[in-house]
Amino acid sequence: MSGHPPAPDAAYAVPTETPVPPVKVLVVDDHAFFRRGLVSVLDDEPDIDVVGESADGQHAVRTAADLVPDVVLMDVWMPGSSGIDACTGIKDMVPSAKIVMLTMSDEEDDLFEALKAGATGYLLKEISVDELPSAVRAIASGQSFITPSMATKLIGEFTALAKKDGGRARRVPAPHLTGRETEVLRGVARCRNNKEIAEQLFISEHTVKNHVRNILEKLQLHSRTEAAVYAVREKFLDGE
């Protein structure tokens, strides 16, 4: 009889978890000192990988096409091609990329043009170094992220659009939203991200995500921005 212990049964092997790949980030800014600062902050995060840098919009489009980043951090105003023009070009080349404007510009027109060009977020450069990695993770996971002061301006624009559209007759009956869906829609209309809505309502982010998906399906809308405009137009924020 052999004195060696029996070989372990392969059926009882403990499965190993598949590691989650890091978020690939492209940083675009014409100011080298600021750009290198962003890269340094993000490179310290083990789950974020800065795959490239660009100093102008045209180079950013080419670089994004080559590297296929998950998130692009980009200034609005740069020499040659603006960040907004580059946003349009990147979305054409890499539709999966989430583009975030990180800028000094707090002009409403820049915010609206960036969102129309396909930007997922709009952050002012006053954001702290502690907040930036969390913002990148949130955006990579599919959330929108807008600096609070700019979100206030966005809500103001929604309100103006709602008043302008107020006289138009409803073409279809209003869909029924549950009480919880209504609460989530109000959070969306106030430009809160999933985490903020979850904390306010004492539910999980996953539950909020499911509610948002159901809301868009019921309202036959395509984005959180459209849902926010709908909520303001239909007076969901009145009486809170």
C-alpha atoms as one frame of an Amber mdcrd trajectory, in Angstrom:
protein
   0.000   0.000   0.000   1.353   3.433  -0.920   2.035   5.875   1.898   1.181
   8.900  -0.243  -2.106  10.768   0.510  -4.779  10.547  -2.204  -4.746  13.242
  -4.861  -7.347  15.960  -4.226 -10.565  15.570  -6.177 -10.693  18.246  -8.880
 -14.437  18.534  -8.335 -13.807  20.046  -4.910 -11.360  22.691  -6.121 -12.280
  26.141  -4.839 -13.098  28.426  -7.776 -11.150  31.645  -7.968 -12.883  34.939
  -8.670 -12.212  36.560 -12.023 -10.380  39.823 -11.301 -12.208  42.966 -12.345
 -10.154  44.870 -14.937  -9.152  48.405 -13.965 -10.996  51.390 -15.398  -9.045
  52.653 -18.409  -8.807  56.454 -18.431  -7.636  58.922 -21.073  -6.709  62.391
 -19.736  -7.035  65.332 -22.145  -5.911  68.841 -21.173  -3.648  71.377 -22.881
  -2.059  72.445 -19.587   0.734  69.933 -18.998   1.113  70.669 -15.290  -2.586
  70.130 -14.552  -2.721  67.064 -16.811   0.217  65.446 -15.039  -1.419  66.178
 -11.695  -4.549  64.306 -12.764  -2.482  61.377 -13.982  -0.578  61.249 -10.689
  -3.785  61.223  -8.610  -5.463  58.513 -10.690  -2.350  56.340 -11.014  -2.339
  55.936  -7.227  -5.632  54.027  -7.473  -5.181  50.257  -8.008  -8.464  49.924
  -9.908  -7.799  52.832 -12.303  -5.313  52.712 -15.177  -4.390  55.906 -17.050
  -3.764  54.509 -20.527  -2.970  57.757 -22.308  -2.725  61.547 -22.372  -3.544
  64.188 -24.981  -2.984  67.925 -25.150  -5.577  68.780 -27.812  -8.916  67.560
 -29.121  -7.787  66.153 -32.468  -5.066  64.056 -30.858  -7.568  62.937 -28.232
  -9.903  61.502 -30.889  -7.077  59.544 -32.512  -5.763  58.335 -29.154  -9.221
  57.244 -27.986  -9.696  55.264 -31.196  -6.374  53.471 -30.582  -6.716  52.853
 -26.826 -10.524  52.470 -26.408 -10.669  54.008 -22.885 -13.586  53.446 -20.533
 -13.542  57.076 -19.335 -12.195  60.243 -20.945 -11.475  63.257 -18.715 -11.338
  66.305 -20.989 -11.211  70.072 -20.787 -13.817  72.093 -22.686 -11.518  74.731
 -24.151  -8.281  73.686 -25.877  -6.361  75.063 -28.854  -7.189  73.665 -32.277
 -10.226  71.502 -31.568 -12.447  72.155 -28.547 -13.271  69.478 -26.034 -16.899
  69.555 -27.160 -15.896  68.873 -30.788 -13.589  66.113 -29.556 -16.448  64.681
 -27.493 -18.505  64.253 -30.657 -15.562  62.665 -32.472 -14.762  60.243 -29.657
 -18.384  59.138 -29.318 -18.413  58.405 -33.056 -15.196  56.386 -32.843 -15.671
  54.771 -29.410 -19.392  54.778 -28.493 -18.723  52.874 -25.258 -16.456  55.615
 -23.854 -17.870  57.727 -21.035 -16.738  61.329 -21.510 -16.445  63.754 -18.612
 -15.729  67.426 -19.054 -13.302  68.551 -16.341 -13.059  72.294 -16.784 -12.894
  75.775 -15.323 -15.903  76.834 -17.398 -19.100  77.238 -15.411 -20.945  78.682
 -18.410 -24.379  77.152 -18.950 -23.878  77.051 -22.723 -20.755  74.910 -22.341
 -22.607  72.505 -20.046 -25.557  72.118 -22.418 -23.354  71.767 -25.509 -21.238
  69.126 -23.771 -24.289  67.080 -22.813 -25.694  67.366 -26.334 -22.331  66.171
 -27.700 -22.585  63.017 -25.606 -20.755  63.868 -22.380 -21.756  61.764 -19.355
 -20.464  64.184 -16.741 -19.436  67.792 -16.185 -17.028  68.551 -13.344 -15.436
  71.848 -12.428 -11.708  71.805 -11.727 -12.439  72.847  -8.167 -13.206  69.159
  -7.437 -10.965  67.786  -4.690  -8.355  65.112  -5.360 -10.254  62.804  -3.001
 -13.472  63.095  -5.018 -11.985  62.547  -8.473 -11.314  58.773  -8.307 -14.807
  58.151  -6.924 -16.293  60.222  -9.744 -14.353  58.205 -12.328 -15.591  54.924
 -10.829 -19.194  56.143 -10.736 -19.065  57.306 -14.344 -17.433  54.068 -15.490
 -20.288  52.142 -13.842 -22.852  54.048 -15.906 -23.813  56.924 -13.627 -23.968
  60.574 -14.629 -21.918  63.016 -12.576 -22.389  66.787 -12.601 -20.887  69.337
 -10.218 -23.737  70.464  -7.907 -23.564  74.124  -8.926 -23.879  73.126 -12.580
 -26.677  70.688 -11.761 -28.631  73.628 -10.330 -28.245  75.473 -13.630 -29.337
  72.361 -15.498 -32.500  72.126 -13.398 -33.171  75.775 -14.196 -32.937  74.993
 -17.901 -35.292  72.039 -17.464 -37.790  74.343 -15.759 -37.576  76.856 -18.604
 -38.130  74.086 -21.154 -41.096  72.819 -19.159 -42.743  76.268 -19.123 -42.130
  76.665 -22.851 -43.660  73.251 -23.489 -46.445  73.645 -20.956 -49.151  74.453
 -23.469 -48.627  71.350 -25.548 -51.301  68.694 -25.170 -50.319  65.258 -23.924
 -50.495  62.796 -26.811 -50.595  59.617 -24.753 -52.031  58.808 -21.314 -49.601
  59.314 -18.445 -47.956  56.001 -17.493 -48.374  54.799 -13.939 -45.272  54.993
 -11.773 -45.103  53.380  -8.365 -44.486  55.522  -5.313 -40.859  54.410  -5.137
 -40.335  55.034  -8.854 -41.720  58.542  -8.382 -39.236  59.188  -5.556 -36.362
  57.935  -7.716 -37.520  60.074 -10.657 -37.500  63.146  -8.412 -33.908  62.339
  -7.470 -32.972  62.011 -11.148 -34.644  65.347 -11.875 -32.456  66.950  -9.222
 -29.370  65.520 -10.993 -28.525  63.193  -8.109 -26.521  60.090  -8.974 -27.555
  56.560  -8.017 -25.516  56.563  -4.818 -27.067  59.821  -3.590 -30.586  58.607
  -4.399 -29.909  55.306  -2.638 -28.681  57.060   0.499 -31.673  59.411   0.530
 -34.208  56.581   0.143 -32.330  53.999   2.261 -32.153  51.462  -0.566 -29.276
  49.901  -2.492 -27.678  51.424  -5.597 -28.644  48.255  -7.489 -32.295  48.838
  -6.582 -32.060  52.461  -7.762 -30.552  51.292 -11.051 -33.450  48.875 -11.561
 -35.988  51.621 -10.802 -34.335  53.981 -13.302 -34.451  51.285 -15.982 -38.154
  50.673 -15.273 -38.899  54.404 -15.325 -37.242  54.871 -18.721 -39.101  51.868
 -20.098 -42.489  53.046 -18.798 -41.976  56.602 -20.032 -40.456  55.432 -23.330
 -37.411  57.642 -22.760 -33.777  57.006 -23.599 -31.737  58.772 -20.927 -31.724
  60.218 -17.415 -31.649  63.708 -18.919 -34.886  63.061 -20.812 -36.401  61.655
 -17.621 -35.387  64.784 -15.709 -36.979  67.048 -18.330 -40.141  64.923 -18.191
 -40.269  65.144 -14.386 -40.003  68.925 -14.397 -42.507  69.327 -17.254 -45.036
  67.066 -15.546 -44.546  68.873 -12.220 -43.190  65.886 -10.270 -41.129  68.300
  -8.162 -44.092  70.461  -7.200 -45.312  70.172  -3.630 -42.191  68.469  -2.245
